[in-house]
Amino acid sequence: MRVHVTYTGGTIGMVPTSRGLAPGADLPGWLGGLLDDGATGQVTLSTFGQLIDSANATPQDWQRIVDDLRAHYDDADAFVVLHGTDTMAYASAALSYALTGFDKPVVVTGAQYPLGEIGSDAAPNVTGALRAATSGRHRGVGLFFGHELLAGNRVTKSSSWAFGGFESPSVPALARAGAPWQWAAPRPPGEGWADPRPYRRHDILVLDLAPGITAARLAAALDPLPQAVLLRAFGVGNIPSEEPGLAGVLIGTMAAGVPLVVASQCHQATVLLGHYEAGHALAAAGAIGSGDMTLEATYAKMVFLLSQDVDLPGFARWMARDIAGERTPD
């Protein structure tokens, strides 16, 4: 089976410098040495002209990955993307929305330690991603890390150092590496999106509530108004309803035509706006619950929908629907 690898940068290919780790390892040579002679001829590699630390990644970089995968569609049967871990979950979710019509498997991976360090997780992650991509059982966009294949739009980074650095809090892993691999039942693929427009950068404000936040501080954060707001609230979508003026600031923001998506600060949660009185005001004003989506999947979906130039009713409608398996239908 032919596999194409897209190398964007990240810790996996970094080397020590006087200013800390930076891209610079001979990844093509390392990859060739990792594979046996028979497999090497079946694997092609493209490298970003300017490798990025994923902390610097933007939606335009997500689009660069999409463009590279599409450019090599006819050259390969499966695809692996090497990406930095800091924003890997954002990228894998973004790819899932843009590639619902891409009927070849894509697996994103990286490493917590550079490939040149003794004990690095680079080799098992890359070989695991290659095996998953070529298994004939994986569909859509996945993320392989720490011996697990996870749905790409269901993951969150849970550790900055552990080899099992990613978790899928709301759904089980797609597969676990072993002898043999253990595969779960396939998940529904979602509704899809025909001919998506390219990702663009958008002004989305991500806000975390904390005990004692005031309406004045919230209003200051929202001035000037962004294109959309992702509010990380308490529990199932609750806000400090007794804080004077705070709900009014958020209701006024929505009245100005700014979509407000409410997510939970809980690692594992399903947002149920209006389930408690503390969230009723937002629900009544038209706030959009994120369901059981992760923060990364929610943010990437908001960027995706804004890039499609949907109107406000369409934005609300699609946030509540399942495009690529990112949320459990209500």
N, C-alpha and C positions, 0 to 999 in steps of 0.2 A: 504494500500500500504506500502511496506517495503522501508525504507529509511536508507541509510548509511551516516554517517557524518564523515568527515575526519578533524581532528583538528590539524592545523599546528602551531598555536601560534597567535601572534598579540595582539593588544590593548584589544580586547574583553575579553581575559583571563588574563590580567595583574593585578598586585597588587602593591601598593606603596612600595618602598624599600628606603634605605638610598642613593642609587645611581640612583633614578628615577624609573619609572614604569618598571616592569619585569614580565615575565610569572610566574604564581603561583596560580591562582584562581582555585577553585573546579568546573571546567566546567562540568564534568559529572553529578555532583549533581545538578548544576544549570539547566542543560538541562533537567534532569528528573523532576525537579520541574516546569519547564516551560510547559511541556506537561501533558495532563491528563492521567489517568491510562490506558485508552484504547490505546492511541497512543504510550505510552512509550515502550510497548513491541514490537512495529513495527520499532523502531529506534535503530540502532546499532551505536557504536562510536569507531573509532580508533584514537589514539593520537600519534603524532610524539614522538619518544623516547627523542629527544632533541627539545623542542619547540623553535621556532625562532621568533625574531623580524623581520618583513619582510624587513626591511632595510638591513638585512644580507643575504637575500635570493639569491641563485644562480640558474643557470639552472639545477644543480643537484637536487635542492629542487623541481623544477618543475617536474622532473622525479620521485622523491619520491611520489609526489601526484598522478601522472599517474599510478605508480606501485600499490599504495594502492587502487585506484579506480578499476583497473583491477583485483586485488586480491579478491575484494568483489563483482565482477560483478554478480555472481550467487546468492548472498545473498540479493540483493536489487533490487528494481524496479526504484529507483531514488536516486540521490546523492547530498549532500551538502558539500561544502568545506569551512571551517572557516579559514580565512587568514588575515594577517595584511593589513592595508589599504595602506601603503607607496608604495608597489609594487604589489598590488592586480591586477591592470590593466595589468601588464606584465604577471603575472601568469595566469590570465583568458584567455589572448590571446594565451599563450603557450599551455594551455590545449586544446584550440579549434583546433589547428593544429594537436596535437598528438592524438586526440580522434574523428576524423571524422568518423571512423568506429565503434564508441562506441554508440550503438543505444538506450541509456538510458539517460534521462535528468540529467545535472549537473548544479548546481547553486552555485556560489561563493559568500560569504558575509563575513562581519566582523563588526566592530563598531568603532566609533570615540572616545567613552568613555568606560572604563571598565565596565563589567557586574555588578560589585558591587556598582557602583556610582548611586546615585539618579538621575533620569532623563536620564540614559544611553539609547542609541539607540540600544543596543545589542538585547533586546527582540523583538522589532518590525522587526529588520533586519533578525534575525534567523527565526522567525515565518513566515515572508514574503517569505524567501528563501524556507522554507519547503512547503509552500502553492504553490509556483511557480513550485517547483520540482515535486509535486504530482498532479498538475492540469490536466495532460493529454494533455495540449496544448503546453507546452514548449519542444523544441527540441534543441539539441546541448548544448553548454556551455553558460550560462548566468551569469550575475552579478546582484544581488539584493541589492539595497542600497537606503535609503531614500524614500521608497514607490514606487520605480520603478524597473522593471526588464529590464535590458539592455543587448544587445548582448555582450558577453564576449570579443570579439576582436574588439569592436567599442568604447571602453570606455577610458576615461582619468580621472585621479584624478584632480578635480578642486578646492577643498578646503581641508585644513587641520583641519577644525573645524566644518563646517556646516554638518547637518545631511544629506543633499543632496550633499554628497561629491564627487560624480562622475557624469560625463556628457557623452553623446553620441553626439558629435558635428556634425556628418555628416549623421546620420540616426536617425529616431525616436525611442523612447523606444518600447520594445516588449510588455510591459504591465504596467499598473499603478494600484497599490493596491487601493481598495475601496470597497464599498458595492453597486453593485458588482464590481469586477475587470474589467478594460477596456483593451481589447486585440487588438493589431494591427494585420494587415495581416502578415502571416509568410513571412520571407525573404528567398531568394534562399540560399541553403546550401553550395554552392561552389563545387569544383571538387573533393575534398577529397584527401586522401593520404593513400595508402595501406601499411600496415605493417611498420609503421615508426620506425626508429632506435631511441635509447634513446637520450635524451638531454645530451650534453656535453658542458663544458665551452669553449668559443672561444674568441679570441682576436679581438674584434670589437671596433673600436674607434668612439665615438659619438662626433662630433664637431659642435659647434655653431658659426656661423659667427656673427661679430659685426662691425659696422662702424669703419674703420681705421685699421682693421686687415692687417698685412703685409704678404708677401710671405715667408719671413724668419721665422716668428712665425709659420705659417702654416707648413712649411717644418720641423721645429723642432718638432712639435707635431706628425708628421708622420714618425719620425726616432726613432727606427726602424719601418719598415712597418708593419701594422697590417694585420690580415687576411681579413678584410673588413672595410669599412668606411661608417658611417651614417652621412651625412652632413646636418645639419639643416640650410637651406638657407632662403632667404627673399621671401615673397610673394608666387609666384607659382613656385619657384625654381631658383631664381636669385642670382647671386654672384656679388661682386664688379669687374666688367669686366675691369675697367680702372686702377685697382691696378696693378702696374708692377710685372709681374711674378706669380701672384696668380693663375690664371687659369692654367698656365704651371705646377705648382706644382701638381695640382689635375689631370691634363692630364697625367703627368709622373707617378703618382701613379697608374692610371688605366693601363698605358702601361706596368707596372711591374706585371700585373695580379691580382691586388687587386680590387675587385668589389666596386664601389662607388654608394651608394644609396642616392638620394637627397630627403629630406623631407622639409616641410615648418615649420617655426617658428610660423605661424598663428594657432590659436586654431581651426579654421575651414578653410580648404583649399583643393584644388585639385592641385597637382603638375603638371605643364605643361611645361616640359623642352623645351626650344627653343621658347616659346611663346613671350618672349622678347629677345632682343639682349644680355642682361645681362646673359642669361642662355644658349645661343646658343652654346658656345664653349664646355660646358659640354655635351650637347645633342649630338653634332657631334663626341665627343670622346668616346661615349658609356656609359655615366652615366645612371643610372636606376632611374626613377621617382617612388615615393611611392604612386602616385595616391591620394586617399582621406583617406589613412590609418592613424591612430594615431601614435604618436611616439612609444608608447608601443607595438602596434601591429606590427609595422615595425621592431623594434628591435627584438622582439620575433620571428618573421618570419625569420629574418636573422640567428639567432641562430639555428632555426629549420632546415633551408636548409643546413647550414654548418654541422650540425649533421647528415644529410643524405648523406654527402660526394658527393654532386652534383658537376659537373664541372662548370667552369665559364659560358659557354653558358646556362647550365641548371639553374644556379643560377639566371641569368638575366631573363630567360624565366618564371620561377616560381614566381619571385618577381612581375612580371607584371600580373600574373594570380591569380584567386580567389580560394584559397584552402578551406577556411572554412567560407566564408561570410565576410572576413576582409576588402575587398575593392570592390568598384563598378567597374565592368568590363569596360574597355575602349570602 
